[in-house]
Amino acid sequence: MTKSAIRRRTVLGAITALVLAPFDPSISGARAQSIKDSVLNDGKITIGIGNNAPWGFVDKDQKVAGIQPEMIKAVLGPVGVKQVDFVVLDWGALIPSLLSRRIDAIASGMAITPLRCEQVIFSNPDIAIGDGVLVLAGNPHNIHSYADMAKDPARRMGGDRGSTNSENAIKAGIPKDQMLLFQDDQSAYAALMAGRIDAYTMSTVSVIAALKDPNLSGKFERALPFTGFVTNGREAANYAAIEFRPEDAALRDLYDESLAQRKADGTVRKVAKAYGFTDAELAPPDVTAKSLCSANYR
């Protein structure tokens, strides 16, 4: 037998052995947990943010701030992760950078959606972003729901043209002729001041940000409490969470375990409050990544 034939038989034998070898789940599990072990052993993790306030951004002192960077540190600190390195990326580069292993996770206010659940795996949500409503200081018309607006034909609701918030207001029963749509926030603020509208619907995050604007200070307030569009017994909302690679489920599960403890001891509420979020923005315990991803949950 020639040396080349021997080599061919040796290679074929090795390939056959690999193909016929029984699957060892322990090997697969070890690989799946490698990033978890690395993070715990090194005590550090690299997180991608999109530089979008209040989620994760670079502040005036060129330091990373935001509710989710603070949440990451609060959740992973107790399990031994003392160093969190942040990488600022364009929004569209976040998921590609995660999948290419440039970063270990994403913390940028990304909402759980079925489509994203096909690409990445999510932690359980920490924040729920529903509809918020801006009204004049003192809430002179006592507006606390879309229903309040709908039942009074004299009231006018403002909203962004084409926004989910405006669509929710109409779905909740506000007639279209009671809606006034705007191309930008500044136009809506002017209309609210002039009495052309009685309330302006935005995401809760946008309302919180608007009230931090010194030019609006003392002029407006957030209508609280407020009930938005209710569907299937729950207000319509987007749920923000942390994103991981599909093969890093062990790291995601570690995060979820600590997140549950931080919710129970009040840490999540404390972090949220520091960025202007109320209890209304805390994700309810029965809303999980599994319930939102449904068949795409991993």
N, C-alpha and C positions, 0 to 999 in steps of 0.2 A: 504494500500500500504506500502511495507517495505521501510526502509530508503535507502537501496541499490537501489531499483527501483526508488525512488525519485531522488537520485543522478544521476542515468543513464539518467532519463528524463531531468534533469537540464543540464547535459553535452551535451546531444543530442540537446537540445533547443539552447544552446549557439553556438554549431557548425553550426546548421541550420541558426541561425541569422547571423553568419559571412559569410556563403556561399551566403545567399540571400541578404545581405546588398548591396546597390548600390555602385558602384565604385566612390570614391571621388578623382578626379584628384588633388585637392588642397593638400590632404594628401601626395600623391605621389610626388608632386612638392616640398613640404616642405622637404621631406626626401632627394630628389635629390639635394636640395640647402643647406643641412646641412653643408657639408664641406666648401662651399663658405662662409656661415655665420660664421662658426668657424674660418676660416682663417682671415676674415675681423674683427671679434670681437676681436680675440686674437692678430692680427697684425703679425702673424708668420706662416711659412709653412716649411715643411720638404721635401727636394729634394734629389733624388738619382742620383749619378753620377758614371761613370764607370772608372774613373782615366785614361782617354785617352786624351792626348793633341792633338789639342788645345781645345777640346770640354769642358771637365771638368776634372780637375786633381789636385793633391796635389803638390805644388811647392817645391823648395829646402828649403824654410822656414817653410814647413809643413802647409801652408795655401792653402785653396781651390782657384784655379784660373781657367780661361778658358772662352771662349766666351759665352757659354750658362749659367754658373753661373752669369756672369756679365749681360747677357741679362735678366735673371730672376729678378735680383735686379732692373734693369732699368725699366722693364715693371710693376712689382708688387709694387715697391716703391711708385709711384704716387697714387695708389689706397689704400694705408694705410698699406701695408705689410712691416714692418721695420726689421723684424728678419727672416732670411732665414738660416735654419739649413741644412747642407749637410751631406749625408751619402754615404760613398764610398763603392761600391759593385762590385762584379764580373759582367761582362757584362750579362752573362746568368741569373743572379739573379735579374736584374733590374725589368723586367715585373712581375715575381712572387712576388717580394717585394711590388710592387705597388698594385697588386690585393689583397694581404693579408693585406693591410693597414699599412705596416711598414713605408712607405713613402707616400707623397701626390701627387708627380709628378716626372717625370724623365726628366733630362736635360743632355743628354750625346751624342748629335749628332746623335741620332737615326733617320734613314730615314723613311719617310712615305711609306709603302708598303701595297698592298691589304690584305696580310696575317696578318700583324700587326693590320690593321684596324678592323679585326675580334676580336682581343683580347683587344685592348685599344682604346681610342679616342685621336685624335691629335689636337693640336693647328694649326693655319695656319703656314706655314713654314717661317723661317727667313733667312736661308742660303741655297743656291743652290750649290751643289758640282758636278761639271762637270769634264771634262778632262783638265789637265794642261800639259804643255810641258816644259821640261828643255832643254836649249840649252847652247852653249858656250857663255861666256860673250861677249856682243856686237852683238849677234845673227848674225854671219857672213854670214849665208845662207838665211837670211831674211825669216824665217819660221813663218807664222802666221795662218796656218790652216793645217788640214790633206790634203786638196786639194793641197796645195803648195808642200807637200811631194809626193803626188800621181802623179803629172804631170811631175816630174823630176826623171827619172829612176836611176840617179846617187845617189840620196839621200837614206839614210837608217834610219828607225825609230826603236828605241829600245822600249821594253815594258816588263812588268812582264809576265811570263808564266801563262796563264790561267786567267789573269785579265780582268775585264770589259773594262778597258782603251784600252788594246791591241785589244780586240774584236771590240770596237768602231772604232779604226783606220782602221781595215780591212773592216768593214761595210761602212766606209766613202770613200773607194776606193783605199786604199794603198794595192798594191799587196803583197801577202804573202812572195814573194821572196825579198821584200824590208823591211821586218820586221825581226828584230833580237831579240829573246826572252831570258830573263835572269831569273835566280832563285832568285837573290837578287839585291838590289839597288847598293851595292858596286861594283858589277861586271859591272853594267850598267854605273856607274859613270866613271869607268876606261876605258870602251869602248868609252864613249863620249870624254874623254880627249885624247884618242889615235886616234880619228878620225874614229873609226870603225863604229860608228853611228853618225848621225848629230843632233838627237833630241831623247828625252826619254819621253814617255808618262806615266803620273801618274795622280792620282786624284789631284785636285787643292790643297787640304789640304796637301798632301804629298809633293808637290812642295814647298809650303810655308814653311813647316817644314825643308825640305832639305836646303833651302837657309839660314836658321838660324844656320846651322852647321858651326862652325868656320873653319873646315877643308875644306869646299867647298867655303868659302867666296872669292869672286873675280874671281872664276873660271867659275861659271855658272850664268845664269839668267833665269827668267821665260819669255817665249815668250808671249809678250803682244802687241796688242790684239791677241786673238787666237780663232778660230772657230773650234769646234770639230765635232762630228757626229750629223748631223741635221736630225731629224725625225719628221714628221707631223708639219713642220714649226718651230720646236724648238730644241735647242741643248739638247742631252741626258744628264740627270743630276739626282742626288738623292737630295731630299729636306728634310733638317733636321728641326725638330720641337720638341715641348714639349709634353709629353704623360701624360694622365690622365686616371682615372678609368671610365668605361662607364657610371656609375651612377653619375659622377661628371661633367656633361655637363655644369651646371651653372658656375662652377669654370673655365672650359675651355673657355666658352663664355666671362667671365669677362677678362680673360687673352687676348683673341683675340681682344677685344675692346681696351684695353690699348696698345697692340702690334701695332694695326693700327695707333694709335696716335703717338707712338714712331717712327714708320716708317715715318710718315708725318713730324715730327719735327726734323728728322735727327739723333735721338739718336741711332737707330739701325745701321746706317752707321758708326757712331762714335765708337760704341763698336766693330763692325766688323773690322774697320781699325786698332784698337789697337792690334788686333791679326793677322795682315798681310793680311786680306781679302780685296779685291777690290770691286768696284761696280758690277763687273761681277759675284761675289758670292752672291749678294743680291737676294733673291727670288723675281721674278716679281709679281706684285700685282694680276695678273689674275690666278696665280697658288695658289690654296687653298687646305686645307685638304679635302674639299668636292669634288673637281675636281680630286684629286689623289686617294681618297678612293672609289669614285664612289658609287656603290650600297651598300658598307659596311660602308658608312659614317653615323655617329650617332651624 
